[in-house]
């Protein structure tokens, strides 16, 4: 079954059509890569799923709940990592995690104990008591992922998750994502790194100029294009006609 179901979804901003009758599904427990050129509509789709925006038409369901009308309940199901995480000034990484655990209504001590191995795994344990605003971009990404995982969400939504990460941190990040998927977490992430999608994802969604141009399993997509590499498929589907 699909944890995320999007049917005939349209989002407009005045005369601008950001998403045009998008229909897709993200299977439960799978890793799905969301691809598209800049301006394709990926961020708009994420904001709709998070209940930040309301669709102009169509439906977006997460575990059977309407992403906007049931957004309070939906937020309990989603962990979100934005491209540029922002944190409270003059709070340490640990204090931010503890504050967020309390806001989720969790037992703070139990939540921090559960996160302990992940903090160490992401090589953040030596800096967890430093001010988060002094973190590097990569460290902020790691803290943002820990925040997204704090309440053990069913769906993890990641916007360009490895921007700012070095090679080692990128491998640590993706090893954790693979483990989470094996444990049943559904993961939807956007990236421009085709090789990462090819290695990690079972499913792919490609948007271009607000329209859905391809979706499905990675294997089926490649088979439909005579076994071509994902990058070649992407370029073929999103290429612009030559200017006269």
Backbone torsions as a table, in degrees:
resi	resn	phi	psi	omega
1	UNK	NA	154.8	178.1
2	UNK	-89.9	126.3	174.2
3	UNK	-71.9	-36.9	178.2
4	UNK	-109.3	125.0	177.5
5	UNK	-126.0	119.8	-179.8
6	UNK	-120.8	123.2	-175.9
7	UNK	-126.0	116.8	172.5
8	UNK	52.5	42.5	-173.4
9	UNK	-84.9	128.9	176.8
10	UNK	-126.8	138.3	174.1
11	UNK	-134.3	123.6	178.3
12	UNK	-119.6	151.7	172.1
13	UNK	-124.7	94.3	-172.4
14	UNK	65.2	-124.3	179.6
15	UNK	-85.9	-8.6	-177.4
16	UNK	-86.0	128.0	177.1
17	UNK	-98.9	106.6	-178.6
18	UNK	-81.6	-38.4	175.9
19	UNK	-134.6	134.6	-171.9
20	UNK	-123.3	95.1	174.1
21	UNK	53.6	57.9	-179.6
22	UNK	-84.1	130.8	173.4
23	UNK	-132.4	122.7	179.9
24	UNK	-161.4	166.9	176.0
25	UNK	-136.8	149.0	175.5
26	UNK	-116.3	112.7	-175.6
27	UNK	-64.8	143.6	179.3
28	UNK	-59.8	132.9	175.2
29	UNK	77.0	11.4	-178.9
30	UNK	-110.0	162.3	174.0
31	UNK	-104.3	121.5	-176.3
32	UNK	-118.1	126.0	177.7
33	UNK	-92.5	128.8	177.9
34	UNK	-102.9	114.5	-174.8
35	UNK	-116.9	154.5	175.2
36	UNK	167.1	150.9	175.3
37	UNK	-62.0	167.1	174.1
38	UNK	-56.8	134.7	-179.4
39	UNK	84.3	8.9	-177.4
40	UNK	-73.6	-23.6	-178.7
41	UNK	116.9	9.0	-176.8
42	UNK	-64.2	-47.2	-178.7
43	UNK	-66.0	-38.8	176.3
44	UNK	-59.9	-42.9	178.8
45	UNK	-62.0	-43.1	177.8
46	UNK	-60.1	-43.5	-178.2
47	UNK	-67.0	-31.6	174.8
48	UNK	-68.4	-43.6	179.4
49	UNK	-63.8	-33.9	-179.6
50	UNK	-79.2	-5.5	-178.3
51	UNK	77.1	11.9	177.8
52	UNK	-74.9	-36.7	176.8
53	UNK	-116.9	155.5	175.6
54	UNK	-107.4	133.9	179.1
55	UNK	-63.9	143.3	175.3
56	UNK	-69.5	-35.5	177.4
57	UNK	-155.5	160.6	178.4
58	UNK	91.4	-171.6	-176.6
59	UNK	-135.2	148.5	172.1
60	UNK	-132.3	115.7	-178.6
61	UNK	-117.8	137.4	173.8
62	UNK	-124.1	114.7	-175.3
63	UNK	52.8	38.2	177.7
64	UNK	84.1	-2.9	-178.4
65	UNK	-102.2	141.5	178.0
66	UNK	-69.5	126.8	-173.2
67	UNK	-61.1	-28.5	-180.0
68	UNK	-100.4	-51.7	-176.3
69	UNK	-64.6	-32.9	-180.0
70	UNK	-108.1	31.0	-169.3
71	UNK	-62.0	-29.4	177.6
72	UNK	-64.8	-46.5	178.3
73	UNK	-68.9	-37.9	-178.8
74	UNK	-63.1	-37.4	-178.9
75	UNK	-63.3	-22.5	175.2
76	UNK	-73.9	-18.1	-177.5
77	UNK	-95.6	-16.5	-171.7
78	UNK	-113.2	137.4	165.5
79	UNK	-111.4	128.1	-173.2
80	UNK	-122.2	129.8	174.2
81	UNK	-115.8	108.4	178.2
82	UNK	-75.3	166.3	179.9
83	UNK	-63.2	-36.3	-179.2
84	UNK	-125.1	85.2	179.7
85	UNK	-62.5	140.9	177.7
86	UNK	-124.3	142.1	-174.9
87	UNK	-130.2	163.2	175.9
88	UNK	-63.3	139.4	177.5
89	UNK	-68.8	145.4	172.5
90	UNK	60.4	32.2	167.5
91	UNK	-119.3	142.6	177.0
92	UNK	-77.4	166.5	175.9
93	UNK	-56.4	-42.6	179.8
94	UNK	-63.3	-44.3	-179.1
95	UNK	-63.8	-36.0	177.7
96	UNK	-66.0	-42.8	177.6
97	UNK	-64.0	-42.7	179.6
98	UNK	-65.2	-42.4	178.4
99	UNK	-61.2	-45.2	-179.1
100	UNK	-65.6	-38.1	177.4
101	UNK	-61.0	-43.1	177.8
102	UNK	-63.4	-39.2	179.8
103	UNK	-67.3	-29.1	175.6
104	UNK	-79.1	-6.0	-177.8
105	UNK	77.8	21.6	-179.0
106	UNK	-89.0	159.6	168.7
107	UNK	-71.2	112.8	-170.9
108	UNK	-61.7	-45.9	-179.2
109	UNK	-61.5	-43.7	-179.4
110	UNK	-66.9	-39.5	-179.9
111	UNK	-64.6	-42.3	-179.4
112	UNK	-68.7	-35.6	177.2
113	UNK	-65.1	-39.7	179.2
114	UNK	-67.0	-35.1	-178.8
115	UNK	-78.2	-17.0	-175.6
116	UNK	-49.0	-51.6	179.6
117	UNK	-62.1	-33.9	179.2
118	UNK	-72.1	-36.1	175.9
119	UNK	-60.1	-45.1	178.5
120	UNK	-67.5	-40.8	-178.2
121	UNK	-61.8	-35.5	179.8
122	UNK	-87.1	10.0	177.5
123	UNK	58.7	37.4	-179.6
124	UNK	-110.0	-1.0	-173.9
125	UNK	-64.7	-32.6	-178.7
126	UNK	-73.3	-18.0	-176.0
127	UNK	-117.8	6.7	-173.4
128	UNK	-65.1	-22.6	179.6
129	UNK	-100.1	7.9	175.3
130	UNK	-88.2	159.8	177.7
131	UNK	-61.5	128.6	-177.5
132	UNK	-66.4	-28.3	-179.3
133	UNK	-69.7	-15.0	176.8
134	UNK	-92.3	-0.9	179.8
135	UNK	-67.7	151.3	169.5
136	UNK	-69.0	169.4	179.1
137	UNK	-60.2	-41.1	179.6
138	UNK	-64.2	-40.8	178.2
139	UNK	-64.8	-37.1	177.2
140	UNK	-64.4	-37.1	177.2
141	UNK	-63.0	-41.6	179.5
142	UNK	-64.2	-44.7	178.1
143	UNK	-63.5	-39.9	177.8
144	UNK	-61.2	-38.0	177.7
145	UNK	-67.0	-40.7	177.8
146	UNK	-61.7	-39.8	177.1
147	UNK	-63.9	-40.3	-179.8
148	UNK	-65.1	-28.8	-177.2
149	UNK	-93.3	-5.9	-171.2
150	UNK	-53.9	-42.0	-174.8
151	UNK	-100.2	17.6	176.7
152	UNK	52.5	61.9	-175.2
153	UNK	-71.2	156.1	173.6
154	UNK	-76.5	-32.1	-176.7
155	UNK	-123.2	128.8	177.2
156	UNK	-111.6	120.7	-179.0
157	UNK	-112.4	119.5	-172.7
158	UNK	-123.7	122.4	-179.7
159	UNK	-101.6	108.4	-178.7
160	UNK	47.9	60.8	-168.1
161	UNK	-66.5	-23.4	-175.3
162	UNK	-103.7	7.1	173.2
163	UNK	-59.9	126.9	178.5
164	UNK	89.7	-3.2	180.0
165	UNK	-94.8	142.1	173.7
166	UNK	-77.5	177.5	-174.1
167	UNK	-61.5	-45.0	-179.0
168	UNK	-62.9	-45.5	-178.7
169	UNK	-65.1	-36.3	177.5
170	UNK	-61.3	-43.9	178.1
171	UNK	-64.7	-41.3	177.7
172	UNK	-61.4	-42.4	-178.8
173	UNK	-61.1	-48.7	-176.2
174	UNK	-74.0	-30.9	174.3
175	UNK	-61.5	-40.0	178.3
176	UNK	-66.0	-42.0	179.3
177	UNK	-61.5	-42.9	178.2
178	UNK	-62.2	-41.1	177.8
179	UNK	-63.2	-42.2	179.7
180	UNK	-62.2	-41.5	178.7
181	UNK	-63.9	-40.1	178.5
182	UNK	-63.6	-27.7	179.1
183	UNK	-86.1	-1.4	174.6
184	UNK	109.6	-0.6	178.3
185	UNK	-74.9	135.5	175.0
186	UNK	-89.8	133.3	-173.7
187	UNK	-128.5	127.7	175.7
188	UNK	-122.6	120.2	179.7
189	UNK	-138.7	147.3	177.4
190	UNK	-102.3	147.1	178.7
191	UNK	-164.8	159.7	171.8
192	UNK	-102.8	2.5	-175.6
193	UNK	-95.1	94.9	-174.2
194	UNK	-62.8	-35.8	-177.7
195	UNK	-65.7	-33.1	177.6
196	UNK	-67.9	-40.6	177.9
197	UNK	-63.2	-43.8	-179.0
198	UNK	-61.7	-33.8	-178.6
199	UNK	-81.1	-33.7	-168.9
200	UNK	-101.3	-35.0	-164.5
201	UNK	-93.4	143.2	170.9
202	UNK	-91.1	-25.5	-176.2
203	UNK	-133.1	154.7	-177.2
204	UNK	-137.1	141.3	171.3
205	UNK	-126.1	130.8	179.0
206	UNK	-120.2	123.9	175.6
207	UNK	-110.3	150.8	173.5
208	UNK	-152.5	122.9	179.6
209	UNK	50.9	43.3	174.9
210	UNK	81.6	1.6	-179.0
211	UNK	-115.6	148.7	174.5
212	UNK	-81.7	121.8	-178.3
213	UNK	-113.2	-13.3	175.3
214	UNK	-164.8	146.1	173.2
215	UNK	-159.4	159.6	176.6
216	UNK	131.6	-170.6	-179.6
217	UNK	-68.9	149.5	-179.8
218	UNK	-60.8	-40.2	179.8
219	UNK	-62.4	-43.0	-179.4
220	UNK	-67.7	-38.5	179.3
221	UNK	-63.5	-43.8	179.6
222	UNK	-67.8	-38.8	179.3
223	UNK	-63.1	-36.7	179.5
224	UNK	-69.0	-17.2	179.7
225	UNK	-117.5	35.7	173.3
226	UNK	57.0	37.9	175.4
227	UNK	75.1	16.0	-178.8
228	UNK	-64.2	154.4	175.3
229	UNK	-68.2	153.4	-176.0
230	UNK	-58.8	-41.5	-179.1
231	UNK	-60.9	-41.0	179.1
232	UNK	-66.7	-39.2	177.2
233	UNK	-62.8	-45.6	-179.3
234	UNK	-59.8	-47.2	-178.8
235	UNK	-63.8	-39.3	179.0
236	UNK	-63.1	-43.8	-175.7
237	UNK	-75.5	-26.1	-174.8
238	UNK	-108.5	4.3	-176.4
239	UNK	-65.4	145.3	179.1
240	UNK	-96.2	145.3	176.6
241	UNK	-64.2	145.4	-179.7
242	UNK	-62.6	140.4	178.4
243	UNK	-75.8	138.2	179.2
244	UNK	-68.1	NA	NA
